[in-house]
Structure formats: structure tokens, C-alpha cells
Amino acid sequence: MTTTTPQPFYLDCDTGIDDSLAIAYLLASPEVELAGIGTVSGNVSAATGAVNTLNLLHAAGRAGIPVAVGAHDPLMGRSTAGRRTFTARTASADHLGRRRTDGGIRDCRGDAGAARQRVSG
């Protein structure tokens, strides 16, 4: 049996429902070492995405993976974060069927750009 060394992977996402599933797949993959996750605004705000990510990592028993909040607004164009109907209903939920009220974002570890730099060397 051949074993491969997991490849370090930094994910930049707007952790709503779809990205939560992607994170779950990455956590389950023996080929990937999830080295960090940065959140940006998209389907949810960057801050909500960070809280969703922290909740998911905690539920998966992988709370040691660094999470960083990226830009709230896009570098170009206009943001549509929070304007979609499903976002307004789900933004305060953790996408695991619970509501989070303890301000879990305090667990974030700095700026997403800096985190990506640290991971990529």
C-alpha cells in the first residue's frame, strides 16, 4: 500500500452552506492537510463566515486549524453579501442547525492575507 504525504492547503471562502460541505470533504481527505482558512464576504459576511468556519471546525474536532477574517468588501466591484434571501434567514445560524451567541469570532487568528502568506511560505 502506498501512502502519500498530505498536501498543505489554504482555503479562502465565504463559509455558508456550500463551503461548509467543501470544508467537511477537505477535513475527511487523507490527501489534504488543511493548513488554514480565510473568510471573505460572499453568500455571508466575512465575519459570519469566520464564525461558521469556527463552529464547523469545532464540531469536527479540528478547532486547531487557524481561521482568519479577510476583506469585508471586494477589491473590485460591489459586494452582495447579505442581500440574498437565504442569507438573511441563515446568517445568524451556524449552518449546523444551531444559533451561536457567544461571539466565537474571537478565536480568529489575525488577517487572512497574512495567514495565507504564512502558509505559503
Stockholm file with secondary structure:
# STOCKHOLM 1.0

chainA/1-121         MTTTTPQPFYLDCDTGIDDSLAIAYLLASPEVELAGIGTVSGNVSAATGAVNTLNLLHAAGRAGIPVAVGAHDPLMGRSTAGRRTFTARTASADHLGRRRTDGGIRDCRGDAGAARQRVSG
#=GR chainA/1-121 SS CCCCCCEEEEEEECCSHHHHHHHHHHHHCTTEEEEEEEECSSSSCHHHHHHHHHHHHHHTTCTTSCEEECCSSCSSSCCCTTCSHHHHHHTTBCSSSCBCCSCGGGGCCSBHHHHHHHHHC
#=GC SS_cons         CCCCCCEEEEEEECCSHHHHHHHHHHHHCTTEEEEEEEECSSSSCHHHHHHHHHHHHHHTTCTTSCEEECCSSCSSSCCCTTCSHHHHHHTTBCSSSCBCCSCGGGGCCSBHHHHHHHHHC
//
